[in-house]
Amino acid sequence: DGGITQSPKYLFRKEGQNVTLSCEQNLNHDAMYWYRQDPGQGLRLIYYSQIVNDFQKGDIAEGYSVSREKKESFPLTVTSAQKNPTAFYLCASTDTSMNQPQHFGDGTRLSIL
Amino acid sequence: GQNIDQPTEMTATEGAIVQINCTYQTSGFNGLFWYQQHAGEAPTFLSYNVLDGLEEKGRFSSFLSRSKGYSYLLLKELQMKDSASYLCAVIFTGGGNKLTFGTGTQLKVEL
């Protein structure tokens, strides 16, 4: 069954702590994306990667970091520098052929303890 | 900026038809997507428009006018399960396959 898997579904962060959100896809997609969604808001792009070992900042990259060592995996680290991390985080992937729809994982809800 | 504008909320009656509008800046436009998102869940792809006109998929249709920077999503024969947020997202040239999302329209279907 092809798809995108995000884990964990719920995550709690303590003050000063870094946490990492997992995103794995078996769709053989080259491009992967991380979005943040706040209540009543649209999706805002954090980071994206169009090929292994390469990634670019999105609109709200401050306080976040990513890596793309494997095609299937695009983990997002929420660092202690992100002062307002409470949000719903969505990972997506797509084929890099023009204008293919992005496919989304089920999301991770991050809260502060 | 590349603002995408949608109404925040809409309410409609079961069995009726509803039209959700989306406007965007026309400069650099390279395609428009509609997604459905139920609360706490992943967005799911509904439709894609890049040329002017209407794309029909069962109860859902999407229209695009590139010259006006305007799209709408038309939902027919509304069902209670259609209560969700509907997200309009645009690809602009020069951004690879990056999507710029509107804030979404929360649709409530009532009896």
Interface residues (C-beta under 8 A of the other chain):
Chain A: A31 Y33 Y35 G40 Q41 G42 L43 R44 L45 Y48 Q50 G58 F88 L90 T94 T96 M98 N99 Q100 P101 Q102 H103 F104 G105 D106 G107 R109
Chain B: I4 T8 N30 G31 F33 G40 E41 A42 P43 T44 F45 Y48 V50 L87 A89 I91 G96 N97 K98 L99 F101 G102 T103 G104 Q106
